[in-house]
């Protein structure tokens, strides 16, 4: 996990239990992936989650253009991620 989580988390909170640390880590991962915009080449200011969802849409469009058939086994639900 990135130092940017740990440097802030350990400076602000003393975690007596592993469960407390895990809960804070889970909140940070949710924030990092769904709320914090990234400036990377592929994300271009979007969140990683939005980049993933947009990629699914682009993949489906390319498949349709190529005439590929989708089956229920290959369907992806981004909300399950």
C-alpha positions in Angstrom: 0.0 0.0 0.0 1.2 3.4 -0.8 3.1 5.4 1.8 0.6 8.2 1.4 -2.0 6.2 3.4 0.4 5.0 6.1 2.1 8.3 6.7 -1.3 10.0 7.4 -3.0 7.0 9.1 -0.2 6.4 11.6 0.3 10.1 12.3 -3.4 10.7 13.1 -4.6 7.4 14.7 -3.1 4.7 16.9 -4.6 1.4 15.9 -4.8 -0.9 18.9 -6.4 -3.7 16.8 -5.8 -5.1 13.4 -9.5 -4.7 12.6 -9.2 -0.9 13.2 -6.3 -0.7 10.8 -8.2 -2.8 8.2 -11.3 -0.6 8.5 -9.2 2.5 7.9 -7.4 0.8 5.0 -10.7 -0.2 3.4 -12.0 3.4 3.6 -8.8 4.6 2.0 -8.9 2.1 -0.8 -12.5 3.1 -1.5 -11.5 6.8 -1.6 -8.4 6.1 -3.7 -10.2 4.1 -6.3 -13.6 5.8 -6.5 -13.2 9.5 -5.4 -9.6 10.6 -5.9 -8.9 11.7 -9.5 -5.6 10.4 -10.9 -3.3 12.2 -13.4 -1.9 9.1 -15.0 -1.6 8.6 -18.7 -4.5 6.2 -18.9 -6.7 7.7 -16.3 -6.5 11.3 -17.6 -8.0 12.9 -14.5 -10.6 10.1 -13.9 -10.7 7.8 -10.9 -9.3 4.3 -11.4 -12.9 2.9 -11.0 -14.2 5.2 -13.7 -11.3 4.3 -16.0 -12.2 0.6 -15.5 -15.9 1.2 -16.2 -15.1 3.3 -19.3 -12.8 0.5 -20.5 -15.6 -2.1 -20.2 -17.7 0.1 -22.4 -14.9 0.6 -25.0 -14.3 -3.2 -25.0 -18.0 -3.9 -25.7 -18.0 -1.3 -28.5 -15.0 -2.9 -30.1 -16.5 -6.4 -29.8 -19.7 -5.2 -31.4 -17.8 -3.7 -34.3 -16.0 -6.9 -34.8 -19.2 -8.9 -34.7 -18.3 -10.8 -31.5 -21.2 -12.3 -29.6 -21.3 -11.8 -25.9 -22.5 -14.5 -23.7 -23.8 -14.3 -20.1 -20.5 -15.9 -18.9 -18.5 -13.1 -20.3 -20.6 -10.2 -19.1 -18.9 -7.9 -16.6 -20.8 -6.1 -13.9 -18.7 -3.1 -12.8 -20.7 -2.6 -9.7 -19.5 -6.0 -8.5 -15.9 -4.9 -8.6 
